Amino acid sequence: MAAADESSATAPGSETLGHSVIKAKRGKHDKDSAQGAGRRIRPPGAKSVGWALVQAARLHRARIGDRLAALNLFAGQEQVVQALAAAGTMTMGDLAATLRVRPPTASKTISRLAALGVVERRAEAGDGRIVRVRLTEAGLAKAEAIERLWDEVEAELLEGFDSKDRRRLRKLLRRAARSLADAAGVSGHDSEADAEELEVEEDEIEAAQSAAAHLV
């Protein structure tokens, strides 16, 4: 027993090899931590388009949400109001397709807006199974306010972008949205055809401007 104690004991002032290694590793870790504190840490997915898109969308949603609070609305509800303001009246299926959401999601949002007096629902004449939705007078007023605040946030979002960059970004995001919608099986609506037609017109305008610039 005494022999075992003697073999495990360490003489005063001496240090085992294992303790030296541990101390060396701790010192290196502390040094790396101190140096790392001054370095800029790259976020996960720094090279990912999806990551950048999510970050931008989250910040955009927060800015919109701050302004919508004054209208007693939540982020996401303004898109329903905007869609109805543009279309006048829509069925639940049309609305869901336009917003690229599931019909139950659109129905839930409409129920909340109806409780606020922003929209009203009416059964289709001759077919009570079809429900059409439209904005009330209060809803129309909110639509105008939403358009103004949306333009404000749009200006913040695209500050420093020229018109060419804005068109290009819009086209790329539409294309990305279509790809995800196809993968998820969420069908689009006539608004997609309108958007594509607008893209063609913008391309023609851009080409004309470029040709005119070369002639100068």
Buried (B, 14 or more C-beta within 10 A) or exposed (E): EEEEEEEEEEEEEEEEEEEEEEEEEEEEEEEEEEEEEEEEEEEEEEEEEEEEEEEEEEEBBEBBBEBBEEBEBEBBBBBBBBBBBEBEEBBBBBBBBBBBBEEEEBBEBBEBBBEBEBBBBEEEEEEEEEBBBBBBEEBBEBBEBBBEBBEEBEEEBBEEEEEEEBBBEBBEEBEEBBEEBEEEEBEBBEBBEEBBEBBEEBEEEBEEEEEEEEEE
